[in-house]
Amino acid sequence: QVQVVEYGGNLVEPGGSLRLSCVASGFTNSIRVMSWYRQAPGKERELVATVINRSGVTNYGNFVKGRFTISRDNTKNTAYLQMNNLKPEDTAVYYCRVQRDGAQDIWGQGTRVTVAS
């Protein structure tokens, strides 16, 4: 069964850090790209970060400004999002998207991040 599951969401104080994990399982097609998106209440879903599995090349949304780092472990079909210096405006549900060679994209159900005192 093809599955994408996110882990790591939590309540954290401003200035704090969280590490999110995205685990992909049951895939028979090679994973090409793994990405993190987020959606805050009342807002559209936006791209946070992307990593190309083969090359490790990364790309980030403009708002990240060096605070977040995406990485991947190809042996585990897992992508990580290290988030530092979190701000209240980072509060959102964070989703993982997996793009595969010759197959439909798969999204996870999301993990909630709340940044508040």
C-alpha positions in Angstrom: 0.0 0.0 0.0 1.4 3.3 -1.1 1.5 5.7 1.9 3.0 9.0 2.9 3.0 9.9 6.6 4.2 13.0 8.3 5.5 13.1 11.9 6.8 15.7 14.3 4.2 18.4 14.5 3.8 20.0 17.9 3.2 23.1 19.9 6.4 25.2 20.3 7.2 28.6 21.6 8.4 31.4 19.3 12.1 31.0 18.7 12.0 27.3 19.2 12.8 24.4 16.8 11.0 21.4 15.4 12.0 18.6 13.1 9.4 17.1 10.8 9.7 13.7 9.1 8.0 12.4 6.0 8.1 8.7 5.5 7.1 7.2 2.1 6.3 3.5 2.0 4.9 0.9 -0.4 6.4 2.6 -3.5 7.3 0.6 -6.6 8.2 3.6 -8.7 11.3 5.6 -7.9 10.8 8.8 -5.9 11.9 11.8 -7.8 11.1 14.8 -5.6 10.0 15.2 -1.9 8.5 18.4 -0.8 7.0 20.1 2.2 4.1 22.4 1.9 2.0 24.2 4.5 -1.4 25.6 4.9 -2.4 28.1 7.5 -6.0 28.7 8.5 -7.7 30.8 5.8 -4.8 30.7 3.5 -3.7 28.8 0.4 -1.3 25.9 0.6 2.3 27.1 -0.1 5.6 25.5 -0.9 8.0 25.4 2.0 10.9 23.3 0.6 11.8 20.8 -2.0 14.6 18.2 -2.4 15.4 16.3 -5.5 16.2 12.8 -4.4 19.0 11.8 -6.8 21.0 15.1 -6.6 20.0 16.5 -3.2 19.4 19.9 -4.8 17.0 21.9 -2.6 14.7 24.8 -3.1 12.9 27.0 -0.5 10.0 29.3 -0.3 11.0 33.0 0.0 9.7 33.2 3.6 12.1 30.5 4.9 15.1 32.9 4.8 17.6 30.4 6.1 15.5 29.2 9.1 14.5 25.8 7.6 16.5 23.0 6.1 15.2 20.1 4.1 17.1 16.9 3.8 16.5 13.3 2.8 17.6 9.7 3.5 17.0 7.8 0.3 17.7 4.5 2.1 14.6 5.1 4.3 12.5 7.0 1.7 12.3 9.8 4.3 12.5 13.5 4.0 13.1 15.8 7.0 12.4 19.4 7.6 14.4 21.1 10.3 12.7 24.3 11.4 14.6 26.8 13.6 13.7 30.2 15.0 10.0 29.5 14.5 7.5 32.3 14.4 3.8 32.5 15.1 3.2 33.0 11.4 4.7 29.5 10.8 1.7 28.0 12.5 0.1 25.7 9.9 -0.6 22.2 8.9 2.6 20.9 7.1 2.1 18.4 4.3 4.6 16.2 2.5 4.3 15.6 -1.3 6.1 12.8 -3.0 6.6 13.0 -6.8 7.5 9.7 -8.5 8.8 8.7 -11.9 5.8 7.8 -14.1 3.2 7.8 -11.4 0.8 10.0 -9.6 1.9 12.4 -6.8 1.1 11.2 -3.3 0.3 13.6 -0.4 0.3 12.9 3.3 -2.4 13.8 5.7 -0.4 16.5 7.3 1.1 17.3 10.7 0.1 20.4 12.7 2.7 22.9 13.9 1.6 25.6 16.3 3.9 28.4 17.4 2.6 30.2 20.4 3.7 31.4 23.9 
